């Protein structure tokens, strides 16, 4: 205690509990874990928003140094600020400086935010250089599955016309199942299914490719999210075909029912079946499995509502068989 609280106290003394810490040594104020985690997330979020409380744009001139600035966190925000507040001619000049760096910029943790901001702020016809760089370089699939590039692909789909992105979308649609079973690619497939930029035939191609590899997609933690989007937003004919395919594979339907991102698809199968009670029968036969899962229990409540509409003979399996005395 003498060594801890002397004229030169140990650096560890402030960390001692009150009953052991010398009176002349102040205690260390610990941050709550939630506060520290919040600060860590804030420092590592890589947010591209200029209006963030921790960042105020300085309005630095970026002309002639767009690519150099775009590769750093601070510089990226300055370029984004310039894109938001510049004239059309200045916007075209910024785009011209990035023309030879499209693929690098899409994969950069900082420059990808610049590319996204450029897509949102520009006219569709001024973005053709981005689409050409991806399509002509045969990089569509790589871009769709890349952690940062997938964001740029989604913005292009959202802000460009059907003819512009037709080849890009078709290439991704041809490998829909492969892209869907990916941590980042699944978001691109979901975007294509929900956005009108993808044509009806392209959406059908996505659904067809996924359906042909249904077992693989259904058992993938990212693929199940795509299945749910297909059942909710896909073409009506394809939704019916997918429901039939799942009914023919009861184990896959059960797997979806117990999945966080897949139980919405299983629920939609129940809705689409209408008076056909095969889905209810399949799920009720595995009631114990559903009860062991949080999402299975949610779906089981839906099955219970549907089961009230089922003919009584179909429900005998869930009820106690009547005794001979009762029958008499």
N, C-alpha and C positions, 0 to 999 in steps of 0.2 A: 504494500500500500504506500510505503514511503517512496518507492521508485515511481509509482504511478502518479502520485500527487505532489511531487516535489517542485522545485523551481523550474525544472525541465521535464514536465510530465510526459509519459509515454504517448505516442500518437494513437495508441489503442484505447487509452483511458476514456475518451468521450463516448465510446461504444458500449461501455459497461452499464448494467442496469442501475437504477437509482440507489439501491441499497448497497452497492459495491463501489460506485463511482465517487472519487474524492470530491468534497464540497466545492473546491476551488476550480473544478474542471466542468465546463458547460457540456450538456448532452448534445449529441447529434440529432437533428430533426430528420427523421426518415420520411421519404415520400411514400405515399400509399402506392401499392402495386398497380392499381388501376391507372393512377396518374402517370407513373413511369412508363407503363405500356402505351398509354395514349401519346406521350411525348415521343416514344420510339416509333410508333406508327406514323406520326406526323412527320418525323425526320426522314423516314424511309418510304413515304407514300409516292414520291415522285409526281405529285399533283401538277397539272398543267394550268391550273386556274390562276390568272393574273390577280384576281381580286382576293386571294388568300390573305388573311390577316398577317401572316408571317412574311409576305412579300409585296413590295410596291414597285411597279415597273419604273425604271429610270428614264425610259424613252431613248435609249442609246441608239445612235444611227447604225443600222445593220447592213445597209447597202454595201455590196462588195465583200461582205464577211458573213453572209447568211449561213453557209455550210459550216464554217468555223464556229459560229455562235450556236448553231443548232445541236452541236454534239455535247454541250455541257448543260447542266441544270439551269444555271442562271441565264446563260445565253439563249437557251431554248425559250425561256419565258419572255425574253426581250424580243425575239423574233415573232413569237405569238402575239405580243402586244402590238408590234408593228403591223402584222397582218390585220388585226382588228381595227386599226385606226388609219390605215393608209388609203390612198386613192387607187383606182383600178389599174392605172399604169404602173404604180409602185408595186401593186400586188403581182402583176405579170412579171416585173423585174425580179421579185423574190422567187417566184416559181422558176424563172429561167436559171437562177443560180443553183437550184436544186435538181435541175433536169438530168444532170449526169451522176446524181447520187441517190436516185430513187430507192433502189434496193437496199443500200446501206442505211439510208434514213429510216426506212420502214422497220428495220431490225434494231435500230438504236433506241435505248431506253429513254432518251431525251428528244431526239429528232422525230420520233414517231408522233409525238404530240404536235410538232410543227406541221407535219404532213396532214394530220387530222384537221387541224385548224385551217389549213390551206384548202382542203376539200370543202369544208363547210362554208368558207368565205368566197370561194371562186365560182364562176359560172361553169356549168358542166363541160362545155366545149373547151375550156381552158385546162381541163384535167386529163385530157387524152394522153399526155406524155406519161402520166403515172400508170394508166391502164396498159399502154403499149409496153412499158418497161417490164411489167409483170407477165403479160401474155406472150410477148415476143421472146422473153427470156425463159419461157416454160417454167415459171415460178409460181403459178397459181396455187398449187397444192401446198407448196412449202410456205407460201405467204399465209394461207388459210390456217395452217397449223402452228404458226410462229407466235410466240408470246406477245410480241408488240405489233408485228405486221398484220395480224388478224384484225386489229382495231381499224387499220387503214382500209383493209378490204371491206369491212362492214360500212365504213363511211362512204366509200365509193358506191356501194350497192344502194345506200340510202339517198345519195345526192345526184347520181348520174342516171341517164336514160337507159331504157332496155337495150337499144341497139348498141350503145357504147360498151356496156358490160356483158353483152350477150356471150361472147367467147369465154370470158372470165368465169361467168356463172356456169356455162355448159361444162367447162373443164372440171370445175369443182363438183358439179352434179354427177359426172361420170364416176367419180370416186367418193360418192357421198358417205358410204358406210365407213370407209377408211378415215375420212375427215371427221365424221361424227364421233368416232371412238377416240377422241383426243381431248385433252384438258382445255385447249383453246379453240380447236377446230369445230367443236360442237356448237359454239356460239355463232359461228359463221353459217352453219347449216340451219340453225334455228332462225337466223336473220333472213336467209333466202326463202324459207317456208312461209314467213310472215309478211315479207315485203312484196309489194306489187311489181318491183323491178324484175324479179324472176318470173318468167312466163309460165303459163299453166303447164305446158309440155315439160319445162325444166323442173318444175315442182314434182310432176309425175315421175320424172326420171330419178329424182332424189328418193322419192318414196319407193320406187321399184328396186333400186339398188339396196336400200336399207332392208326391204322386205326379203330380198334374196339372201341376205346375210343376217337374218333376224336373230338367230341364236347368239351370234357374236355380239351384235349391237345390244341385245337385251341384257346380256350378262356384263356389259361394260358400264362402269359407274357414270361415264359421260354420255354414252350412247342412250341410256334410258331417258335422259332429259330430252334428247332429240325425238324419241318415240312419243313422249308426252306432247311435244309441240306438233308432231305429225297428226296425232289423234285430235288435237284441239284446233289446229289451223290449216291442216293439209286439205287437198282437194277431197270432196265428199266421197267420190268413188274409191280413192285410195284409202281413206279412213275405213271404209267398209271392208276392203280387201285385207287391211292390216288387222282389223278386228277378227276376221275369219281365220287369218293365219295364227293369231294368238289363241283362239279357241281350239285350234288343232294341235296346239302345243301347251297343254295345261300347266306344265312346270314353269314355262316362261311367263304365263299369265300370273301365276302365283308369285314368282320372283318379282314381277313388276308391282304387284299388290303390296309387297312388303318393303318396297324401295322408296326412299325419300323423294327422288325425282321421277320415279316411274309410276307411283300409285295413281297419279292423275290420268295416265293412259289407261290403266286397268278400270278406273271409274268410268272413263268415257266408253269403254267396251260395254259396260253395263247399260249405259244410256242408249248406245247405238243398237243394241240387240232388241230393244222394245219387248215384244211379246215372246221372243225366243229366250228361254230361261237357261240356256247352256252355261252361260257365264256364272250365274248364281249357283247352279249345281256344282260347278267345278270349285268355286270358292268355298261354298258351304261344306264340301267334302273335306276341306283342309282348314276347318275352323280353328283348330288348336294352333296351327302354324300362324294363322292371321292374328290370333290373340297374343302371340309371343312377340309381335312387332308393333311398334307405335303406329306406323302408317297402315299396317294391316288392320289394326283395330278401327282406324278411321274408315277404311273401306268396308269393313264388316258391318258398320252401322248403316252404310248405304245399301249393302246387301240385305240387311234386315228389313229396310223399308220396301225394297223391291220384292222380298219374299212374301209379303202380305198379298201381293197380286198374283202369286203363283198358284196353280191348281193344287188342291190339297194332296193328291197322290204323290206329287213331287216332293212334298215336305215330310213324308213319312219317315224318311231316313234320319231326320233330326229329332223325331218325337219318340217317346216310348211306345212300343207296340201295345195295342189294347189286349188285355187278358181275355181268356176264354169266357170268363164270367161276364166281363163287360160286353163282349160281342153278343152273348146270348141276350 
